[in-house]
Amino acid sequence: MKEGFDSPRDRHSMYFVYLIITKSKKKTLSYVGYTNDLKNRLIKHNSSKGAKFTRGRRWKLVYFKKYDSKRKAMTEEYKLKKNYKLRKIIKERYSF
């Protein structure tokens, strides 16, 4: 079986691009990621088992979008990570 992006193993899954936020002193921090299990991924972030940047903080899911392929989700995750204006709009809309 071929492995890698959009391998047959991945074709039956849905993927999500998500944005989570947390308050740190006077700033609202955000993190963008992708996953095929949104609920479990948020649990990992909040239990300090997610990405190193997210450890030790309490995160709130404020945005997600569903994709049919891992490749598309990764592409859109990259775009959202680099689009600071859109991230700021989302953060302001859903800030604590």
N, CA, C and O atoms as a DFTB+ gen file, in Angstrom:
384 C
 N C O
     1  1       0.843      -1.185       0.000
     2  2       0.000       0.000       0.000
     3  2       0.886       1.245       0.000
     4  3       1.818       1.349       0.798
     5  1       0.604       2.153      -0.863
     6  2       1.358       3.389      -0.961
     7  2       1.053       4.279       0.240
     8  3      -0.108       4.451       0.609
     9  1       2.084       4.839       0.841
    10  2       1.912       5.748       1.975
    11  2       2.216       7.169       1.523
    12  3       2.712       7.386       0.418
    13  1       1.920       8.123       2.378
    14  2       2.194       9.516       2.066
    15  2       0.908      10.302       1.984
    16  3      -0.146       9.829       2.407
    17  1       0.992      11.489       1.446
    18  2      -0.178      12.352       1.333
    19  2      -1.235      11.687       0.470
    20  3      -0.950      11.186      -0.618
    21  1      -2.447      11.693       0.968
    22  2      -3.579      11.139       0.237
    23  2      -3.371       9.677      -0.154
    24  3      -3.788       9.245      -1.228
    25  1      -2.729       8.934       0.721
    26  2      -2.582       7.497       0.460
    27  2      -3.956       6.849       0.588
    28  3      -4.858       7.458       1.164
    29  1      -4.145       5.645       0.075
    30  2      -5.449       4.974       0.182
    31  2      -5.950       4.893       1.623
    32  3      -7.155       4.933       1.873
    33  1      -5.028       4.779       2.555
    34  2      -5.381       4.707       3.966
    35  2      -6.069       5.999       4.434
    36  3      -6.914       5.955       5.328
    37  1      -5.721       7.132       3.848
    38  2      -6.249       8.433       4.266
    39  2      -7.527       8.843       3.536
    40  3      -8.186       9.793       3.959
    41  1      -7.889       8.172       2.479
    42  2      -8.961       8.658       1.620
    43  2     -10.345       8.595       2.237
    44  3     -11.250       9.287       1.771
    45  1     -10.537       7.796       3.259
    46  2     -11.855       7.666       3.852
    47  2     -12.032       8.559       5.072
    48  3     -13.089       8.542       5.702
    49  1     -11.024       9.329       5.407
    50  2     -11.080      10.194       6.579
    51  2     -11.425      11.616       6.183
    52  3     -11.189      12.052       5.056
    53  1     -11.985      12.315       7.135
    54  2     -12.183      13.745       6.981
    55  2     -11.063      14.426       7.759
    56  3     -10.639      13.933       8.804
    57  1     -10.600      15.523       7.265
    58  2      -9.556      16.279       7.936
    59  2     -10.083      17.660       8.265
    60  3     -10.940      18.194       7.562
    61  1      -9.569      18.229       9.330
    62  2     -10.007      19.527       9.806
    63  2      -8.812      20.452       9.959
    64  3      -7.754      20.050      10.444
    65  1      -8.996      21.690       9.540
    66  2      -8.063      22.764       9.866
    67  2      -8.735      23.534      10.989
    68  3      -9.922      23.852      10.909
    69  1      -7.982      23.831      12.029
    70  2      -8.585      24.468      13.201
    71  2      -7.719      25.597      13.728
    72  3      -6.514      25.652      13.482
    73  1      -8.362      26.492      14.458
    74  2      -7.674      27.584      15.135
    75  2      -8.138      27.565      16.579
    76  3      -9.338      27.571      16.855
    77  1      -7.184      27.543      17.499
    78  2      -7.494      27.589      18.919
    79  2      -6.857      28.837      19.511
    80  3      -5.839      29.317      19.014
    81  1      -7.459      29.361      20.573
    82  2      -6.929      30.570      21.205
    83  2      -6.830      30.363      22.718
    84  3      -7.494      29.505      23.300
    85  1      -5.979      31.180      23.324
    86  2      -5.835      31.214      24.771
    87  2      -5.402      32.619      25.181
    88  3      -4.833      33.364      24.383
    89  1      -5.677      32.967      26.423
    90  2      -5.239      34.258      26.972
    91  2      -3.906      34.055      27.666
    92  3      -3.738      33.108      28.435
    93  1      -2.963      34.937      27.400
    94  2      -1.667      34.909      28.055
    95  2      -1.344      36.334      28.476
    96  3      -1.009      37.178      27.645
    97  1      -1.448      36.589      29.762
    98  2      -1.282      37.946      30.304
    99  2      -2.294      38.854      29.613
   100  3      -3.499      38.699      29.812
   101  1      -1.819      39.799      28.805
   102  2      -2.751      40.714      28.138
   103  2      -2.937      40.384      26.662
   104  3      -3.637      41.104      25.951
   105  1      -2.319      39.308      26.197
   106  2      -2.392      38.945      24.784
   107  2      -3.291      37.731      24.583
   108  3      -3.430      36.889      25.470
   109  1      -3.896      37.658      23.409
   110  2      -4.607      36.459      22.990
   111  2      -3.711      35.739      21.991
   112  3      -3.401      36.271      20.925
   113  1      -3.299      34.530      22.343
   114  2      -2.445      33.737      21.474
   115  2      -3.303      32.787      20.644
   116  3      -4.374      32.360      21.075
   117  1      -2.820      32.468      19.457
   118  2      -3.556      31.532      18.615
   119  2      -2.622      30.461      18.087
   120  3      -1.410      30.657      17.995
   121  1      -3.205      29.331      17.743
   122  2      -2.468      28.218      17.162
   123  2      -3.329      27.614      16.067
   124  3      -4.529      27.411      16.255
   125  1      -2.723      27.326      14.924
   126  2      -3.418      26.720      13.787
   127  2      -2.838      25.330      13.557
   128  3      -1.622      25.142      13.604
   129  1      -3.711      24.361      13.308
   130  2      -3.256      23.010      13.030
   131  2      -4.246      22.271      12.161
   132  3      -5.280      22.815      11.775
   133  1      -3.920      21.016      11.851
   134  2      -4.859      20.157      11.128
   135  2      -4.870      18.800      11.802
   136  3      -3.891      18.407      12.435
   137  1      -5.976      18.083      11.667
   138  2      -6.126      16.777      12.290
   139  2      -7.266      16.023      11.627
   140  3      -8.067      16.612      10.902
   141  1      -7.339      14.724      11.875
   142  2      -8.494      13.952      11.430
   143  2      -9.392      13.600      12.613
   144  3     -10.404      12.921      12.441
   145  1      -9.028      14.058      13.818
   146  2      -9.822      13.819      15.022
   147  2      -9.802      15.086      15.874
   148  3      -8.972      15.231      16.771
   149  1     -10.713      15.982      15.587
   150  2     -10.719      17.311      16.200
   151  2     -10.889      17.257      17.714
   152  3     -10.172      17.939      18.446
   153  1     -11.824      16.458      18.176
   154  2     -12.097      16.370      19.616
   155  2     -10.860      15.879      20.382
   156  3     -10.468      16.470      21.389
   157  1     -10.263      14.808      19.898
   158  2      -9.081      14.247      20.554
   159  2      -7.897      15.206      20.500
   160  3      -7.123      15.295      21.454
   161  1      -7.756      15.914      19.400
   162  2      -6.631      16.852      19.251
   163  2      -6.736      17.984      20.259
   164  3      -5.731      18.378      20.850
   165  1      -7.940      18.515      20.467
   166  2      -8.125      19.582      21.454
   167  2      -7.834      19.060      22.861
   168  3      -7.230      19.761      23.674
   169  1      -8.259      17.844      23.143
   170  2      -7.956      17.232      24.446
   171  2      -6.444      17.139      24.638
   172  3      -5.939      17.425      25.724
   173  1      -5.725      16.743      23.602
   174  2      -4.259      16.650      23.700
   175  2      -3.627      18.021      23.938
   176  3      -2.719      18.147      24.759
   177  1      -4.095      19.039      23.234
   178  2      -3.551      20.385      23.458
   179  2      -3.777      20.809      24.908
   180  3      -2.876      21.365      25.535
   181  1      -4.954      20.555      25.439
   182  2      -5.281      21.010      26.790
   183  2      -4.687      20.133      27.887
   184  3      -4.718      20.512      29.058
   185  1      -4.151      18.979      27.534
   186  2      -3.501      18.128      28.533
   187  2      -1.981      18.146      28.355
   188  3      -1.281      17.256      28.839
   189  1      -1.486      19.160      27.662
   190  2      -0.043      19.364      27.433
   191  2       0.614      18.226      26.672
   192  3       1.799      17.954      26.864
   193  1      -0.143      17.558      25.808
   194  2       0.414      16.492      24.976
   195  2       0.331      16.845      23.492
   196  3       0.591      16.001      22.635
   197  1      -0.028      18.088      23.192
   198  2      -0.111      18.529      21.806
   199  2       1.201      19.147      21.376
   200  3       2.258      18.779      21.889
   201  1       1.149      20.062      20.458
   202  2       2.344      20.746      19.978
   203  2       3.036      21.465      21.139
   204  3       2.382      21.930      22.072
   205  1       4.347      21.549      21.068
   206  2       5.121      22.142      22.162
   207  2       4.642      23.559      22.500
   208  3       4.586      23.927      23.673
   209  1       4.301      24.350      21.489
   210  2       3.837      25.728      21.703
   211  2       2.576      25.776      22.559
   212  3       2.366      26.743      23.291
   213  1       1.744      24.759      22.478
   214  2       0.443      24.792      23.168
   215  2       0.500      24.250      24.591
   216  3      -0.490      24.345      25.316
   217  1       1.601      23.699      24.999
   218  2       1.698      23.059      26.316
   219  2       1.584      24.070      27.452
   220  3       2.112      25.179      27.382
   221  1       0.873      23.650      28.507
   222  2       0.769      24.464      29.704
   223  2      -0.274      25.564      29.646
   224  3      -0.319      26.423      30.527
   225  1      -1.103      25.548      28.632
   226  2      -2.143      26.571      28.489
   227  2      -3.492      25.896      28.280
   228  3      -3.564      24.736      27.876
   229  1      -4.553      26.637      28.561
   230  2      -5.921      26.153      28.332
   231  2      -6.410      26.753      27.021
   232  3      -6.483      27.974      26.890
   233  1      -6.744      25.911      26.052
   234  2      -7.105      26.341      24.708
   235  2      -8.595      26.195      24.451
   236  3      -9.259      25.303      24.979
   237  1      -9.100      27.108      23.616
   238  2     -10.510      27.103      23.229
   239  2     -10.583      27.049      21.699
   240  3      -9.941      27.842      21.010
   241  1     -11.366      26.110      21.185
   242  2     -11.553      25.989      19.746
   243  2     -12.483      27.104      19.275
   244  3     -13.603      27.230      19.770
   245  1     -12.020      27.914      18.317
   246  2     -12.842      29.024      17.843
   247  2     -13.157      28.939      16.347
   248  3     -14.028      29.659      15.859
   249  1     -12.462      28.074      15.624
   250  2     -12.698      27.967      14.189
   251  2     -12.246      26.584      13.720
   252  3     -11.218      26.075      14.165
   253  1     -13.021      25.985      12.822
   254  2     -12.569      24.785      12.126
   255  2     -13.292      24.686      10.798
   256  3     -14.391      25.212      10.620
   257  1     -12.641      23.992       9.865
   258  2     -13.221      23.748       8.554
   259  2     -12.835      22.339       8.133
   260  3     -11.705      21.906       8.356
   261  1     -13.775      21.622       7.524
   262  2     -13.609      20.221       7.154
   263  2     -13.137      20.099       5.703
   264  3     -13.570      20.849       4.828
   265  1     -12.237      19.135       5.468
   266  2     -11.717      18.859       4.128
   267  2     -11.763      17.362       3.855
   268  3     -11.710      16.548       4.777
   269  1     -11.863      17.011       2.576
   270  2     -11.957      15.612       2.175
   271  2     -10.603      14.922       2.059
   272  3     -10.535      13.693       2.045
   273  1      -9.528      15.695       1.976
   274  2      -8.213      15.067       1.827
   275  2      -7.196      15.716       2.757
   276  3      -7.304      16.887       3.122
   277  1      -6.219      14.920       3.122
   278  2      -5.137      15.400       3.975
   279  2      -4.343      16.486       3.249
   280  3      -3.957      17.489       3.851
   281  1      -4.108      16.284       1.978
   282  2      -3.339      17.262       1.194
   283  2      -4.013      18.627       1.199
   284  3      -3.353      19.644       1.413
   285  1      -5.326      18.659       0.964
   286  2      -6.064      19.931       0.952
   287  2      -6.031      20.576       2.336
   288  3      -5.844      21.786       2.457
   289  1      -6.213      19.762       3.382
   290  2      -6.176      20.301       4.750
   291  2      -4.815      20.908       5.062
   292  3      -4.734      21.980       5.661
   293  1      -3.750      20.233       4.660
   294  2      -2.407      20.751       4.923
   295  2      -2.156      22.056       4.166
   296  3      -1.534      22.978       4.693
   297  1      -2.639      22.121       2.941
   298  2      -2.487      23.341       2.143
   299  2      -3.223      24.500       2.790
   300  3      -2.687      25.602       2.900
   301  1      -4.458      24.245       3.217
   302  2      -5.259      25.305       3.837
   303  2      -4.727      25.690       5.213
   304  3      -4.810      26.853       5.606
   305  1      -4.182      24.724       5.945
   306  2      -3.554      25.032       7.234
   307  2      -2.398      26.002       7.019
   308  3      -2.263      26.986       7.746
   309  1      -1.574      25.724       6.028
   310  2      -0.436      26.591       5.726
   311  2      -0.902      28.008       5.395
   312  3      -0.329      28.988       5.870
   313  1      -1.946      28.101       4.578
   314  2      -2.469      29.419       4.201
   315  2      -2.973      30.183       5.424
   316  3      -2.684      31.370       5.573
   317  1      -3.730      29.507       6.306
   318  2      -4.260      30.173       7.491
   319  2      -3.136      30.566       8.442
   320  3      -3.200      31.630       9.058
   321  1      -2.117      29.737       8.574
   322  2      -0.980      30.073       9.439
   323  2      -0.303      31.350       8.979
   324  3       0.151      32.146       9.801
   325  1      -0.234      31.550       7.684
   326  2       0.461      32.720       7.132
   327  2      -0.437      33.946       6.994
   328  3       0.068      35.055       6.820
   329  1      -1.751      33.771       7.067
   330  2      -2.692      34.870       6.875
   331  2      -3.017      35.511       8.240
   332  3      -4.043      35.215       8.851
   333  1      -2.127      36.384       8.691
   334  2      -2.265      36.977      10.023
   335  2      -3.484      37.891      10.129
   336  3      -4.061      38.037      11.207
   337  1      -3.871      38.501       9.020
   338  2      -5.065      39.366       9.056
   339  2      -6.317      38.540       9.353
   340  3      -7.127      38.928      10.195
   341  1      -6.480      37.414       8.674
   342  2      -7.640      36.555       8.917
   343  2      -7.604      35.982      10.329
   344  3      -8.634      35.925      11.000
   345  1      -6.437      35.561      10.781
   346  2      -6.311      35.037      12.143
   347  2      -6.715      36.096      13.167
   348  3      -7.382      35.792      14.156
   349  1      -6.307      37.334      12.924
   350  2      -6.658      38.421      13.846
   351  2      -8.169      38.638      13.877
   352  3      -8.744      38.834      14.948
   353  1      -8.812      38.606      12.718
   354  2     -10.270      38.768      12.652
   355  2     -10.960      37.653      13.430
   356  3     -11.876      37.909      14.212
   357  1     -10.524      36.429      13.218
   358  2     -11.127      35.300      13.936
   359  2     -10.882      35.446      15.433
   360  3     -11.801      35.238      16.225
   361  1      -9.673      35.797      15.834
   362  2      -9.359      35.961      17.255
   363  2     -10.222      37.045      17.903
   364  3     -10.730      36.864      19.010
   365  1     -10.384      38.171      17.206
   366  2     -11.195      39.265      17.761
   367  2     -12.664      38.873      17.870
   368  3     -13.337      39.262      18.824
   369  1     -13.156      38.129      16.932
   370  2     -14.556      37.716      16.921
   371  2     -14.864      36.763      18.067
   372  3     -15.953      36.802      18.639
   373  1     -13.907      35.910      18.399
   374  2     -14.153      34.868      19.393
   375  2     -13.310      35.030      20.650
   376  3     -13.162      34.081      21.421
   377  1     -12.765      36.204      20.863
   378  2     -11.914      36.422      22.033
   379  2     -12.690      36.270      23.327
   380  3     -13.908      36.446      23.351
   381  1     -11.994      35.946      24.392
   382  2     -12.596      35.682      25.708
   383  2     -13.290      36.909      26.269
   384  3     -13.846      36.856      27.365
